[in-house]
Amino acid sequence: MTKLDIYNALLAGDSPEELFCRADAERKNACGDSVVIRGLVEFSSHCVRRCQYCGLRRDNLQLDRYRMSLTEMIAAAQRILEAGVRTVIFQSGDDLTFTREDISLVLRAIKKRMPEAALTLSLGERPPEDYQAFFDNGADRYLLKFETANPSLYEKLHPGQSLKKRVELLEDLRRIGYQVGTGNIIGLPGQTVADIARDLEYLKEFQPEMIAVGPFVPQQQTPLAGHPMPGPELVLKVLALARILVPAAHIPATTALATLGGHELQARALQGGANVLMVNFSPSAYKGLYRLYDHKACVDLEKAKEIAALVKRPLSLARHDAPDGIACPSS
Ligand code: 5AD
């Protein structure tokens, strides 16, 4: 697909069904039919950044913040693994009070008990030395979204940060040996179709092992509280194009999609390129506090089963490695 093809596919309003069909076929061919489950633990809502769209931004003084203890983190991972789910994702704001040693200890403790577990980190920007230490202590995957590939829009939305640094960190992660996940937000203020085409070009070039495409969802305590959400069709088109451009990537039907259009929209994403659902295993006391955006949906294991049943596909709790690891099993 050329840049022009991508651009035209994004603009074509009438029959995205053809695009969704093609993405569905690519997904089936590269990843098989199973809906892959990942277990998510949101372990800290503290953040040093000021991303304009995000409820965790440090200027949000109204947010009731929490940090899980290392023991709670290990216990949460254990619950995931006991449920049979083989992939644990630890996510937080950019919270540097969790030191290199803290995170390494958690990783080692889990890998010692459950060596076959796949451990994903999503802790934001850290020095590459931290990424290296986490990898050496058992982390397999790292998720760091580039959010938008337009450098000036990136800088406007992320005061004090740069797209150049973000992209360099993604390169560092890959060089260290991680399976790398990245992605964008659709519907950011000032974002054009050309910007989204640029996001897709970047995905095509970088060929990440995981791709998260999510709609912008407003959060009342941010500067973008009044900005509207994008139309669901546009988000589905971007997701389908991501599948076509990076056929073997793991692509979740994100929680933000569920917030935009309910679990039915997640089901549609699974029929148009997505193959993953992320199930929230954060302790219930914390679940409502990780307020990236308002009305954040929650997918538990039962809900995931319902969504997979809606699309008539089997659920898989197994560890599914990205294409450069072991091939995605097909059931
Ligand atoms: N709308 C959509 N996505 C958001 N994120 C944070 N805030 C929002 C929002 N308001 C996403 C970002 C970030 C991830 C953890 O959550 O893409 O990378």
Boltz pocket constraint, residues with backbone or C-beta under 6 A from the ligand:
constraints:
  - pocket:
      binder: B
      contacts: [[A, 53], [A, 54], [A, 55], [A, 145], [A, 147], [A, 184], [A, 185], [A, 214], [A, 215], [A, 216], [A, 217], [A, 218], [A, 219], [A, 256], [A, 292], [A, 293]]
      max_distance: 6.0
